[in-house]
Every structure is written in structure tokens, then in C-alpha cells.
Amino acid sequence: MRGPAGVSVPVRVRPGAGRTRVGGCYEGPHGPALIIAVGAPAVDGKATEAVRRALATALGVRAAEVSLRLGATSRDKVFTVTAPPEEWEVRLADLRDDNR
């Protein structure tokens, strides 16, 4: 979804994983979501922050260009990416199609 302030990216979070991994698709409540596993626990926003940084790294954008829009306490989150979409949308599609 595109808006004046950026593009929405639905994400399904798997906290407490052995390592950070970005890839795969989950049919979530906000549409097809990118799966992101992080080692951080789901406590005090630690997993959310780890996911925000992992998403930025995976898309090749600065962490400051990724912000949480919905789902602060949920495994189903929506982030807004303000970097120009042509720089990262193809990478996002590739990551969603990744079924590791």
C-alpha cells in the first residue's frame, strides 16, 4: 500500500529465534506479510526494534526510513518505508517469495 508518507509493509514476527532471518510469506490480517525471525525476545519492544532494523537491512534502506505503523504488541505488524520504492520493492517481492 502506498501513501503520501511511504509504503506499508506487513510483517509477521517470530521472536526468540536462534538467528535473524528474513524471508517467506504469511497470509496475515494486513495482507501477504514478510516473515522476519529475530533473536530478541518479545519484551519491552525489543523484538519490534530488532525487526525494524532487520527489515531495513534486508531492503537495503536506512533504519531511519523504516517505522512501525501498526501492531506494537502483536506478531502481525505494519511498517512504513519512506525510501523511494523503486529502490527496494523488487527485493521485498523476492524476500516474500523466499520459502527457506
Helices and strands as residue ranges (DSSP letters): E 2-3, E 6-14, E 21-28, E 31-37, H 46-59, G 63-65, E 66-70, E 76-81, G 85-87, H 89-97
